[in-house]
Amino acid sequence: MTDTQAANLFAPLLRSTAKTEHFSELLARPGLRIERIVSTGQCSPANFWYDQAEGEWVAVLQGEAKLRFEDKVLHLKAGDYVDIPPHCRHRVDWTAPDQTTIWLAVFYTA
């Protein structure tokens, strides 16, 4: 018998007034990590770039955000997703300040 429980990606959603997003690890396995990220108007600090050793597949489940890469900006809305290869520099330029943006991020090693 397994100890299996259901959970919901949309609850609880506490509106944050913090300067940083809220990260919740949902699952971790060797070579794989899944997180829920909740943004309420936050963005990456000025001149900060993510440069991760792992790949990241990320989807916006609710809300809107703008991801900046060195050569383009993607405006993501609910249902949009992108696969970010390892060491692809990127940053969060904007998340909607008037709504909660929920991301589902899957980090993986190749």
JOHUHU-V177203 format. One record per backbone hydrogen bond with DSSP energy under -0.5 kcal/mol. CO is the residue of the C=O (numbers start at 0). NH is the residue of the N-H. If there is no record, write none. Layout:
[[CO;NH] [CO;NH]]
//
This chain:
[[1;3] [7;10] [11;13] [12;14] [20;22] [21;37] [23;25] [23;35] [26;33] [28;31] [30;108] [31;28] [32;106] [33;25] [33;26] [34;104] [35;23] [36;38] [36;102] [37;21] [38;100] [44;47] [49;89] [51;86] [54;107] [55;57] [55;83] [56;105] [57;81] [58;60] [58;103] [59;78] [61;101] [62;77] [63;95] [64;75] [65;92] [65;93] [66;73] [67;90] [71;68] [72;74] [73;66] [73;75] [75;64] [76;79] [79;59] [81;57] [81;83] [82;84] [83;55] [84;87] [86;88] [88;69] [89;49] [90;67] [90;92] [91;43] [93;65] [95;98] [99;101] [100;38] [100;102] [101;60] [101;61] [102;36] [102;104] [103;58] [104;34] [104;106] [105;56] [106;32] [107;54]]
//
